[in-house]
Amino acid sequence: MTLELYLLRRLIGGLVFACGGMALVAVPCVLVHAVHKVAGVGMAAVLGYVPILMLELAPYLLPLGFLLAVVSSYGRLAADNEWTAMLMAGIHPLRLARPALWVALVLSGGLYFLSTNVSPSLNYQKKNYGKNSAMQLLKSLNPGRTELRFGDFYLSALERDPDDRNLFRQVFLHLPPSGEKPAQTIFAQAVQIVVDGSILTVEMAEPRWADERFDTRVGRASAQYDLDEYFSTDAKNRASWRFQTSAVLSERLDHTRGLVARDGEAALAGLSHSDGIIPFKDLRAAAYELHSRSALLLVCPMFLLLGLPTGLVLRRGSQLAALAAAIAYALAYYLISMRMGKVLANSAVVPEWAAAWGATLLGTLIGVFFTWRALRR
């Protein structure tokens, strides 16, 4: 047991170091993305958005960190000849790999729970966070602030009314498209912002449109936006299959396929997400999504089978070669599984389960072969 604990400490230390390093590298990119999504709302909103994005990166950072930890830990054993000494002492190689298997199983369970129960609603929470941040901005404007931006909405004013904080004067305004109305760019003498629940009303005095197609001489005009609809957080979008847990998604797939098998595609006419069905055109995408979430169960064991022989064989020669090979494995896996898998599933070239599991199963088989060759040496 002492030997297993020794290896386990090395693996956990390597995992923390690798994930921490990658997180530090990812933070600037995450901040840029957060600023883009909630630009103009405020720094507090940007910082609050960062944990959501970091949690979204966990299914990629943790397996890659585990792969690097395995390569580093077992590669160090090989480089220091500890691996050879342990084998000569009669210790079975599978016993030496047992701590890494424990870590792989724990990570697999956590990632599976994250992908099946947390991540689907997290995608909705990202949209809801943007809406709530925009509403908070509009309801509590800082004194002297003359510029507003969220999404495609933009307002810039020369000054604000000293008595009414929601009244702007000498305004340049860009309104995003709404329904059948296209985007509009407007100059107005004054603009009043009113927020009632999730409804944003923009009242304009003496507006002049930059596009001559809309240039009508009126004294006043107004535009209304439902922020729930604008940020796709209304009840209709919340019921979408993309935001459902795997258990609910599986039930909807079975229900929808049952209706289609019985009455054909016409059975879905007039039904929506709120009725617990999946649109016919999205059936393959939904099935692929369900299988992709389940495929995370095998990612860490696959990386264990790839990383263990890579560390043992390559670290005897060059320390950087093993880590470079590990990163190449991860890049190849994610490119194939995320890009090619989705294309194959949507084009109906292979079954959805094969498109989702194909890269993982292939990597596992290659890892089994690599491990067998490394242990025979």
C-alpha positions as CSV (number, residue, x, y, z in Angstrom):
1,M,0.0,0.0,0.0
2,T,2.9,2.4,0.7
3,L,4.0,2.0,-3.0
4,E,0.5,2.8,-4.3
5,L,0.3,5.9,-2.0
6,Y,3.7,7.1,-3.3
7,L,2.5,6.8,-6.9
8,L,-0.8,8.3,-6.1
9,R,0.8,11.4,-4.5
10,R,2.9,11.8,-7.6
11,L,-0.1,11.5,-9.9
12,I,-2.3,14.0,-7.9
13,G,0.6,16.5,-7.7
14,G,1.2,16.2,-11.4
15,L,-2.6,16.6,-12.1
16,V,-2.9,19.7,-10.0
17,F,0.2,21.2,-11.5
18,A,-0.8,20.4,-15.1
19,C,-4.4,21.6,-14.7
20,G,-3.3,24.7,-12.8
21,G,-0.8,25.6,-15.5
22,M,-3.3,25.2,-18.3
23,A,-5.9,27.1,-16.4
24,L,-3.5,30.1,-16.1
25,V,-2.9,29.9,-19.8
26,A,-6.6,29.8,-20.5
27,V,-7.6,32.6,-18.2
28,P,-6.6,35.5,-20.6
29,C,-8.6,33.8,-23.4
30,V,-11.5,33.3,-21.1
31,L,-11.4,36.9,-20.0
32,V,-11.5,38.1,-23.6
33,H,-14.5,35.8,-24.3
34,A,-16.2,37.1,-21.2
35,V,-15.6,40.7,-22.1
36,H,-17.0,40.0,-25.6
37,K,-20.2,38.4,-24.2
38,V,-20.9,40.9,-21.4
39,A,-19.1,43.9,-22.8
40,G,-20.2,47.2,-21.4
41,V,-22.0,45.7,-18.5
42,G,-19.2,46.1,-16.0
43,M,-16.1,44.4,-14.6
44,A,-18.1,42.7,-11.9
45,A,-20.3,41.0,-14.5
46,V,-17.2,39.9,-16.5
47,L,-15.5,38.4,-13.4
48,G,-18.8,36.6,-12.5
49,Y,-18.9,35.1,-16.0
50,V,-15.4,33.6,-15.8
51,P,-16.2,30.7,-13.4
52,I,-19.0,29.6,-15.7
53,L,-16.6,29.5,-18.7
54,M,-13.9,27.7,-16.6
55,L,-16.4,25.0,-15.6
56,E,-17.3,24.6,-19.2
57,L,-13.6,23.9,-20.0
58,A,-13.3,21.3,-17.3
59,P,-14.2,18.3,-19.6
60,Y,-11.1,19.2,-21.7
61,L,-8.6,20.5,-19.1
62,L,-9.0,17.6,-16.6
63,P,-8.4,14.7,-19.1
64,L,-5.5,16.5,-20.7
65,G,-4.1,17.3,-17.2
66,F,-4.4,13.6,-16.3
67,L,-2.7,12.5,-19.4
68,L,0.3,14.8,-18.7
69,A,0.4,13.7,-15.1
70,V,0.5,10.0,-16.1
71,V,3.3,10.7,-18.7
72,S,5.3,12.8,-16.2
73,S,4.9,10.4,-13.2
74,Y,5.6,7.1,-14.9
75,G,8.2,8.7,-17.1
76,R,10.1,9.9,-14.0
77,L,10.0,6.3,-12.7
78,A,11.5,5.1,-16.0
79,A,14.1,7.9,-16.1
80,D,15.3,7.2,-12.6
81,N,15.3,3.5,-13.2
82,E,12.7,3.1,-10.4
83,W,10.4,1.2,-12.7
84,T,13.1,-1.3,-13.5
85,A,14.0,-1.8,-9.9
86,M,10.3,-2.4,-8.9
87,L,9.9,-5.0,-11.6
88,M,13.1,-6.7,-10.5
89,A,11.7,-6.8,-7.0
90,G,8.8,-8.9,-8.3
91,I,6.2,-6.2,-8.3
92,H,3.6,-6.8,-11.0
93,P,3.2,-3.9,-13.6
94,L,-0.6,-3.8,-13.0
95,R,0.0,-3.1,-9.4
96,L,2.1,-0.1,-10.4
97,A,-0.7,1.1,-12.7
98,R,-3.4,0.7,-10.1
99,P,-3.1,4.3,-8.6
100,A,-3.5,5.8,-12.0
101,L,-6.5,3.6,-12.6
102,W,-8.1,4.9,-9.4
103,V,-7.6,8.5,-10.5
104,A,-8.9,7.7,-14.0
105,L,-12.1,6.2,-12.6
106,V,-12.7,9.1,-10.2
107,L,-12.2,11.6,-12.9
108,S,-14.4,9.7,-15.3
109,G,-17.2,9.6,-12.8
110,G,-16.9,13.3,-12.1
111,L,-16.8,14.2,-15.8
112,Y,-19.7,12.0,-16.6
113,F,-21.8,13.6,-13.9
114,L,-20.7,17.1,-15.1
115,S,-21.5,16.4,-18.8
116,T,-24.9,14.7,-18.1
117,N,-26.3,16.7,-15.3
118,V,-24.5,20.0,-15.0
119,S,-23.2,21.2,-18.4
120,P,-26.6,21.1,-20.2
121,S,-28.1,23.6,-17.8
122,L,-24.8,25.5,-17.6
123,N,-25.3,26.4,-21.3
124,Y,-28.6,27.9,-20.5
125,Q,-27.2,29.7,-17.4
126,K,-24.7,31.4,-19.6
127,K,-27.5,33.0,-21.6
128,N,-29.4,33.8,-18.5
129,Y,-26.4,35.4,-16.9
130,G,-26.0,37.8,-19.8
131,K,-29.7,38.8,-19.6
132,N,-29.6,39.4,-15.9
133,S,-26.4,41.4,-16.2
134,A,-28.0,43.6,-18.9
135,M,-31.1,44.1,-16.8
136,Q,-29.0,45.0,-13.7
137,L,-27.1,47.5,-15.8
138,L,-30.2,49.2,-17.1
139,K,-31.9,49.4,-13.7
140,S,-28.9,50.8,-11.9
141,L,-26.9,53.1,-14.2
142,N,-23.9,54.7,-12.6
143,P,-23.9,58.5,-12.5
144,G,-22.3,60.1,-15.5
145,R,-22.4,57.0,-17.6
146,T,-23.3,57.9,-21.2
147,E,-22.5,54.6,-23.0
148,L,-24.4,51.4,-22.9
149,R,-23.6,48.1,-24.7
150,F,-24.9,44.6,-24.5
151,G,-25.1,42.2,-27.4
152,D,-25.8,44.1,-30.5
153,F,-27.5,47.0,-28.6
154,Y,-25.4,50.1,-28.4
155,L,-26.1,53.6,-27.1
156,S,-23.8,56.6,-26.9
157,A,-24.9,60.0,-25.7
158,L,-23.4,63.4,-25.3
159,E,-25.0,63.9,-21.9
160,R,-27.6,62.5,-19.4
161,D,-30.4,64.4,-17.8
162,P,-29.4,65.4,-14.2
163,D,-32.8,64.6,-12.8
164,D,-33.7,61.4,-14.8
165,R,-30.8,58.9,-14.9
166,N,-32.5,57.0,-17.7
167,L,-32.9,60.0,-20.1
168,F,-30.0,60.5,-22.5
169,R,-29.5,63.5,-24.8
170,Q,-27.8,63.9,-28.2
171,V,-27.8,60.1,-28.8
172,F,-26.3,57.7,-31.3
173,L,-28.2,54.5,-31.1
174,H,-27.9,51.1,-32.7
175,L,-30.9,48.8,-32.3
176,P,-30.5,45.0,-33.0
177,P,-33.0,43.2,-35.3
178,S,-36.3,42.3,-33.6
179,G,-38.7,39.9,-35.3
180,E,-39.1,41.0,-38.9
181,K,-37.6,44.4,-38.2
182,P,-33.9,44.7,-39.3
183,A,-31.2,46.3,-37.3
184,Q,-31.4,50.1,-37.2
185,T,-28.9,53.0,-36.6
186,I,-30.6,56.1,-35.3
187,F,-29.6,59.6,-34.2
188,A,-32.0,61.1,-31.7
189,Q,-32.2,64.3,-29.6
190,A,-33.2,62.3,-26.6
191,V,-33.7,58.7,-25.6
192,Q,-35.6,57.4,-22.6
193,I,-34.8,53.8,-21.4
194,V,-37.6,52.0,-19.5
195,V,-37.3,48.5,-18.1
196,D,-40.4,46.7,-17.0
197,G,-39.8,43.1,-16.0
198,S,-38.0,41.6,-19.0
199,I,-39.4,44.2,-21.4
200,L,-37.0,46.9,-22.6
201,T,-38.6,50.0,-24.1
202,V,-36.6,52.6,-26.0
203,E,-38.4,55.9,-26.4
204,M,-36.8,58.3,-28.9
205,A,-37.5,62.0,-29.4
206,E,-36.8,63.5,-32.9
207,P,-35.2,60.3,-34.3
208,R,-33.3,60.4,-37.6
209,W,-32.4,57.1,-39.3
210,A,-28.9,56.7,-40.7
211,D,-30.4,54.3,-43.4
212,E,-32.5,56.3,-45.8
213,R,-34.9,53.4,-46.2
214,F,-36.2,54.2,-42.7
215,D,-35.8,58.0,-42.7
216,T,-39.2,59.2,-41.9
217,R,-39.7,62.6,-40.2
218,V,-41.5,61.9,-36.9
219,G,-41.4,63.7,-33.6
220,R,-41.3,60.5,-31.4
221,A,-40.8,56.8,-31.9
222,S,-40.3,53.8,-29.7
223,A,-39.0,50.2,-29.9
224,Q,-39.6,47.3,-27.6
225,Y,-37.5,44.3,-26.9
226,D,-38.2,41.2,-24.8
227,L,-34.9,40.5,-23.2
228,D,-35.9,36.9,-22.5
229,E,-36.4,36.4,-26.3
230,Y,-33.3,38.5,-27.2
231,F,-31.0,36.4,-25.0
232,S,-32.9,33.1,-25.8
233,T,-33.9,32.6,-22.1
234,D,-37.6,32.4,-22.6
235,A,-39.6,29.3,-21.7
236,K,-39.6,28.0,-25.2
237,N,-35.8,28.0,-25.4
238,R,-35.4,26.6,-21.9
239,A,-37.3,23.6,-23.0
240,S,-34.9,22.9,-25.9
241,W,-33.3,19.5,-25.9
242,R,-29.8,21.1,-25.8
243,F,-30.4,22.2,-22.2
244,Q,-31.8,18.9,-20.9
245,T,-30.0,16.4,-18.7
246,S,-29.1,13.1,-20.3
247,A,-32.0,11.3,-18.6
248,V,-34.5,13.8,-19.9
249,L,-32.9,13.8,-23.4
250,S,-33.0,10.0,-23.6
251,E,-36.7,10.0,-22.7
252,R,-37.4,12.6,-25.3
253,L,-35.5,10.7,-28.0
254,D,-37.4,7.5,-27.2
255,H,-40.7,9.4,-27.2
256,T,-40.0,11.2,-30.5
257,R,-38.7,8.1,-32.2
258,G,-41.8,6.2,-31.1
259,L,-44.1,8.8,-32.6
260,V,-42.1,8.9,-35.9
261,A,-42.0,5.0,-36.1
262,R,-45.8,4.9,-35.6
263,D,-47.1,7.8,-37.8
264,G,-44.0,9.1,-39.6
265,E,-42.6,12.6,-39.6
266,A,-46.2,14.1,-39.8
267,A,-46.7,12.9,-36.2
268,L,-44.5,15.8,-35.0
269,A,-46.5,18.5,-36.8
270,G,-47.6,21.3,-34.5
271,L,-45.5,19.9,-31.6
272,S,-42.6,21.8,-30.0
273,H,-39.9,21.4,-27.3
274,S,-42.5,22.2,-24.7
275,D,-44.4,19.0,-25.7
276,G,-41.4,16.9,-24.8
277,I,-40.4,16.1,-28.3
278,I,-37.3,16.8,-30.5
279,P,-37.7,18.3,-34.0
280,F,-37.2,15.7,-36.7
281,K,-34.3,17.6,-38.2
282,D,-32.5,17.5,-34.9
283,L,-33.0,13.8,-34.1
284,R,-29.5,12.8,-35.2
285,A,-27.8,15.8,-33.5
286,A,-29.6,15.0,-30.3
287,A,-28.7,11.3,-30.4
288,Y,-25.0,12.2,-31.1
289,E,-25.1,14.7,-28.2
290,L,-26.4,12.0,-25.8
291,H,-23.7,9.5,-26.9
292,S,-21.0,12.1,-26.7
293,R,-21.8,12.8,-23.1
294,S,-21.5,9.1,-22.3
295,A,-18.3,8.7,-24.2
296,L,-16.6,10.9,-21.5
297,L,-16.6,7.8,-19.3
298,L,-13.8,6.2,-21.3
299,V,-11.6,9.3,-22.0
300,C,-9.5,9.1,-18.9
301,P,-8.9,5.3,-19.1
302,M,-8.0,5.8,-22.7
303,F,-5.5,8.5,-21.8
304,L,-4.1,6.2,-19.1
305,L,-3.5,3.5,-21.7
306,L,-1.8,6.0,-24.0
307,G,0.1,7.9,-21.4
308,L,1.6,5.0,-19.4
309,P,3.6,3.5,-22.3
310,T,4.5,6.9,-23.7
311,G,6.1,7.9,-20.4
312,L,7.9,4.6,-19.9
313,V,9.3,4.5,-23.4
314,L,10.0,8.1,-24.4
315,R,11.2,9.5,-21.1
316,R,14.2,7.2,-21.2
317,G,15.4,9.3,-24.1
318,S,14.0,12.8,-23.9
319,Q,11.9,14.4,-21.3
320,L,10.2,16.8,-23.7
321,A,9.5,14.1,-26.3
322,A,7.0,12.2,-24.1
323,L,5.1,15.4,-23.2
324,A,5.0,16.5,-26.8
325,A,3.6,13.1,-27.8
326,A,1.0,13.3,-25.1
327,I,-0.2,16.7,-26.3
328,A,-0.3,15.3,-29.9
329,Y,-2.5,12.5,-28.7
330,A,-4.9,14.9,-27.0
331,L,-5.1,17.3,-30.0
332,A,-5.6,14.4,-32.5
333,Y,-8.4,12.9,-30.2
334,Y,-10.3,16.2,-29.7
335,L,-10.0,17.2,-33.4
336,I,-11.3,13.8,-34.6
337,S,-14.0,13.4,-31.9
338,M,-15.3,17.0,-32.0
339,R,-15.0,17.8,-35.7
340,M,-15.2,14.6,-37.6
341,G,-17.7,12.9,-35.2
342,K,-20.3,15.6,-35.6
343,V,-19.9,15.7,-39.4
344,L,-20.3,11.9,-39.6
345,A,-23.3,11.9,-37.3
346,N,-25.2,14.7,-39.1
347,S,-24.5,13.2,-42.6
348,A,-25.8,9.8,-41.6
349,V,-22.6,8.1,-42.8
350,V,-22.4,6.0,-39.6
351,P,-24.8,5.5,-36.6
352,E,-24.8,8.3,-34.0
353,W,-23.2,6.0,-31.4
354,A,-20.3,5.1,-33.7
355,A,-19.7,8.8,-34.5
356,A,-19.6,9.7,-30.8
357,W,-17.7,6.7,-29.5
358,G,-15.5,6.0,-32.5
359,A,-12.5,8.2,-31.6
360,T,-12.5,7.1,-28.0
361,L,-12.7,3.4,-28.9
362,L,-10.0,3.7,-31.5
363,G,-7.7,5.6,-29.0
364,T,-8.4,2.9,-26.4
365,L,-7.4,0.1,-28.8
366,I,-4.2,1.9,-29.7
367,G,-3.5,2.5,-26.0
368,V,-4.0,-1.2,-25.3
369,F,-1.5,-2.1,-28.0
370,F,1.0,0.6,-26.9
371,T,0.8,-0.6,-23.3
372,W,1.2,-4.3,-24.3
373,R,4.3,-3.4,-26.3
374,A,5.8,-1.2,-23.5
375,L,5.3,-3.9,-20.8
376,R,6.9,-6.5,-23.0
377,R,10.2,-4.6,-23.4
